[in-house]
C-alpha cells in the first residue's frame, strides 16, 4: 500500500512540475546602446496588436523606431530588435509564447522570453497579452531614456 501511495505522490508531483510557465529576461545595459534609432524586425504573421504595443513602449523609452520586413538580418542596423508572438487556443485565445531579442551590430545584447506552452491546465497562462508585452519591454529596457541618452552620446561638443 505504501508503494502505491508513494508512486501516486511521485506521479502527482511530476504532473504539476511539468505544467510550468516561464519568463526570463536579460536586460539591455544602457551603456551598450549607442543609437537613438532601433530597427524593428517582426516575425512573419505577427499579430498587429503585438507590434503596436511594442512600438509604443520603445518610443516611451526614447527610441526612434523604424520597422523593417520580417527576415531582415539584425546586423543591417546599429541597434535592432526581433520579436515573435504565438497565440494558442484552449477554451480561449491567449498569447502562449513571446521572444523579444535586441541586437547591437548583429550581437545579441538582451532578450525577454515568455513561454506558457507547457502550461497545461494552469489558468495562469490566460494573460492579457498587451500587459505582458509592456511588462517584458520594461524588464528588457529598465531605464527610461535609452534613445535620448544614446543621441546625446553621439553629439559632438
Secondary structure as UniProt FT lines:
FT   HELIX           2..18
FT   STRAND          20..26
FT   HELIX           30..32
FT   STRAND          37..42
FT   TURN            44..45
FT   HELIX           48..60
FT   TURN            61..62
FT   STRAND          64..68
FT   TURN            70..71
FT   HELIX           74..76
FT   STRAND          79..89
FT   STRAND          93..104
FT   TURN            105..106
FT   STRAND          107..118
FT   TURN            120..121
FT   HELIX           123..125
FT   HELIX           129..140
FT   HELIX           146..153
//
